[in-house]
Amino acid sequence: MSVVNVGLIGAGTVGCGVIKILDRNKEIIEKRTGIAPNLKKIADIDPDRKRPVRIPKGKITRKADELVNDPSIDIVVELIGGTTIARDLVLSALRNKKHVVTANKALLAHHGKEIFATAAENGVEVGFEASVGGGIPIIKSTLESFAANNILSIHGIITGTSNYILSRMTDEGSEFGDVLEEAQKEGYAEADPSFDVDGIDAAHKLSILVMLAFGRYIDFGRIHVEGIRTITPLDISFADELGYKIKLLAIAKAIDEGLEAGVYPALVKKGTQLADVSGAFNAIYVVGDALGPAMLYGKGAGMMPTASAVVSDVLQIGKHISLGNAHLPPPRLYAEKSSLPLIKMSDTVNKYYIRFQAEDRPGVLGRITGGLGSNGISIESVIQKGRHHGGGDVPVVIMTHEAREKDLLKALRQIGRLSSIRPGTMFLRIEDL
């Protein structure tokens, strides 16, 4: 049996899950892997607060530096989050020749290049399975199982909070704000839900997937990001009538012109695998040139699923230590920026759902369709409902054929200047998988 000493920084929700797994599953872990992880020291800003696990008093400290500088600790697990203190601790651990395991997607999205370079320089490795998809093994799958494939596209539902909110809005016809408030009360959403509902959390994860699947870092600030705050029950209802569901997707596609990468709500055909992912579950749909389509599905967050992924990295690194392997190399960056340029969202080509709020009088629909047509946008179908004998405003919904986004935006600006069109025109992209 090979003993591996572990230092844990952060005894919050996921940290307690790690402690629980290492204690509860100790016997099966040792039998299955031949590795005996020894949780030697824990650092947390509040050592005395109540936790759902028992921690012996002598094992916990406020000083994370004690773990980082302890020569007997082989692996440092970072679970405090953020991109400042966490960065400093991770880099210090790596420079002290310690392997690192982290669930910190923001840290890797902003500082991954520096962290992986530091790991390589010091002959140690970084485990980060828990950074994307919680317990879903998308990192190992991309690095290992999909390694023989030229990956063509990734579509991910990778923010459980947003998927939970959209699922509730779809099932109940509720408004975004009402569902968000309930989700916060039930613990599905944070007190400040911005990272989740505004797409930032998904964009952090997408940047990691792009690095693995397409072999290059992209500047996080260049990823197109939209959230779900503007989604209304009306749009969900129209989407349903047209045979679609609205999902917040993290998308990366390799096309002839380069790489598309963005996070945004989109219409997904009902009955497809991604459309059927509901509640707080996550799913990542990958298409490879040899494999074809494959989807990984499961719980993307929470104490135990995320802790499961963290411990899996500890065990994998423990095996490498026991076998005398120096380290696994960091992800290989094989694509030059010039060979895989990041395409601006305005230059992407998509099908679109558009909803106008228009005055109900003759000729208005003709002016809308004329404005689209004059910008080269072909119409697939039109829905106009709620006509009143006395006039008033009505929603007009149009589904388009493929069009370049900058042409659509130009058309919407022109149409929006019409006196018969009310402010607040909505458009959503359609993803036909």
Rosetta blueprint (number, residue, H / E / L):
1 M L
2 S E
3 V E
4 V E
5 N E
6 V E
7 G E
8 L E
9 I E
10 G L
11 A L
12 G L
13 T H
14 V H
15 G H
16 C H
17 G H
18 V H
19 I H
20 K H
21 I H
22 L H
23 D H
24 R H
25 N L
26 K H
27 E H
28 I H
29 I H
30 E H
31 K H
32 R H
33 T H
34 G L
35 I E
36 A E
37 P E
38 N E
39 L E
40 K E
41 K E
42 I E
43 A E
44 D L
45 I L
46 D L
47 P L
48 D L
49 R L
50 K L
51 R L
52 P L
53 V L
54 R L
55 I L
56 P L
57 K H
58 G H
59 K H
60 I E
61 T E
62 R L
63 K L
64 A H
65 D H
66 E H
67 L H
68 V H
69 N L
70 D L
71 P L
72 S L
73 I L
74 D L
75 I E
76 V E
77 V E
78 E E
79 L L
80 I L
81 G L
82 G L
83 T L
84 T L
85 I H
86 A H
87 R H
88 D H
89 L H
90 V H
91 L H
92 S H
93 A H
94 L H
95 R H
96 N L
97 K L
98 K L
99 H E
100 V E
101 V E
102 T E
103 A L
104 N L
105 K H
106 A H
107 L H
108 L H
109 A H
110 H H
111 H H
112 G H
113 K H
114 E H
115 I H
116 F H
117 A H
118 T H
119 A H
120 A H
121 E H
122 N L
123 G L
124 V L
125 E L
126 V E
127 G E
128 F L
129 E H
130 A H
131 S H
132 V L
133 G L
134 G L
135 G L
136 I L
137 P L
138 I H
139 I H
140 K H
141 S H
142 T H
143 L H
144 E H
145 S H
146 F L
147 A L
148 A L
149 N L
150 N L
151 I E
152 L E
153 S E
154 I E
155 H E
156 G E
157 I E
158 I L
159 T L
160 G H
161 T H
162 S H
163 N H
164 Y H
165 I H
166 L H
167 S H
168 R H
169 M H
170 T H
171 D H
172 E H
173 G L
174 S L
175 E L
176 F H
177 G H
178 D H
179 V H
180 L H
181 E H
182 E H
183 A H
184 Q H
185 K H
186 E L
187 G L
188 Y L
189 A L
190 E L
191 A L
192 D L
193 P L
194 S H
195 F H
196 D H
197 V H
198 D L
199 G L
200 I H
201 D H
202 A H
203 A H
204 H H
205 K H
206 L H
207 S H
208 I H
209 L H
210 V H
211 M H
212 L H
213 A H
214 F H
215 G L
216 R L
217 Y L
218 I L
219 D L
220 F H
221 G H
222 R H
223 I L
224 H E
225 V E
226 E L
227 G L
228 I L
229 R L
230 T L
231 I L
232 T L
233 P H
234 L H
235 D H
236 I H
237 S H
238 F H
239 A H
240 D H
241 E H
242 L L
243 G L
244 Y E
245 K E
246 I E
247 K E
248 L E
249 L E
250 A E
251 I E
252 A E
253 K E
254 A E
255 I E
256 D L
257 E L
258 G E
259 L E
260 E E
261 A E
262 G E
263 V E
264 Y E
265 P E
266 A E
267 L E
268 V E
269 K E
270 K L
271 G L
272 T L
273 Q L
274 L L
275 A L
276 D L
277 V L
278 S L
279 G L
280 A L
281 F E
282 N E
283 A E
284 I E
285 Y E
286 V E
287 V E
288 G E
289 D L
290 A L
291 L L
292 G E
293 P E
294 A E
295 M E
296 L E
297 Y E
298 G E
299 K E
300 G L
301 A L
302 G L
303 M H
304 M H
305 P H
306 T H
307 A H
308 S H
309 A H
310 V H
311 V H
312 S H
313 D H
314 V H
315 L H
316 Q H
317 I H
318 G H
319 K H
320 H H
321 I H
322 S H
323 L L
324 G L
325 N L
326 A L
327 H L
328 L L
329 P L
330 P L
331 P L
332 R L
333 L L
334 Y L
335 A L
336 E L
337 K L
338 S L
339 S L
340 L L
341 P L
342 L E
343 I L
344 K L
345 M H
346 S H
347 D H
348 T L
349 V E
350 N E
351 K E
352 Y E
353 Y E
354 I E
355 R E
356 F E
357 Q E
358 A E
359 E E
360 D L
361 R L
362 P L
363 G L
364 V H
365 L H
366 G H
367 R H
368 I H
369 T H
370 G H
371 G H
372 L H
373 G H
374 S L
375 N L
376 G L
377 I L
378 S L
379 I E
380 E E
381 S E
382 V E
383 I E
384 Q E
385 K L
386 G L
387 R L
388 H L
389 H L
390 G L
391 G L
392 G L
393 D E
394 V E
395 P E
396 V E
397 V E
398 I E
399 M E
400 T E
401 H L
402 E L
403 A E
404 R E
405 E H
406 K H
407 D H
408 L H
409 L H
410 K H
411 A H
412 L H
413 R H
414 Q H
415 I H
416 G H
417 R L
418 L L
419 S L
420 S L
421 I E
422 R L
423 P L
424 G L
425 T L
426 M E
427 F E
428 L E
429 R E
430 I E
431 E E
432 D L
433 L L
